């Protein structure tokens, strides 16, 4: 019997661009698939970052510190996150960014870091660059190119973006045998070591995004194309 392939599609939203400068997670999500089919089992939390959010980041995801003051801190959900992702293949778009923030949060919460998580990390951005060299390979660009409906993406959100990433990844890797892509290449997959195993699905929550936040998001992306590249 063939082994079951469990893939998690992971995304985060943050207070800014650099965890080394003290920036924190404001949302984390992981969407589960088994044998290339979404199971409906997801992990998602909005988080109190215990610090201000950069205006540029708020313009992208629409969240303010006032929205998050009553949400759990990462330390409160760290064990659930570890149990949910343990030993999985994890697909992330621009993986270094999100892994850097997750590593910093685990360290702050006094948990084992990502080197102890036994994850196989696959960077879908690198796969896309290999498949579409010289083209824009943001999540929005890939949705347009691959026919994935992203019309609900008025602002960025970790849960929605994880679901979109699943559709994009399945489209990118469809027919792998014919494309000579039976497994992610060394440049698009990295092995970490020992994260505990389990599947704990957190209760999904959603925050409404105001029309003003959506308009601010659009204006900021237009005015800051270089800085916006991370979030596009």
Secondary structure by P-SEA (a helix, b strand, c coil): cccbbbbbbbbbccccccccccccccccbbbbbcccccccccccccccccbbbbaaaaaaccccccccccccccccaaaaaaaaacccbbbbcaaaaaaaaaaaaaaaaccccccccccccccaaaaaaaacccccccaaaaaaaacccccccccccaaaaaaaaaaaaaaaacccccccccccccccbbbbcbbbbbbbbcbbbbbbbcaaaaaaaaaaaaaccccccccc
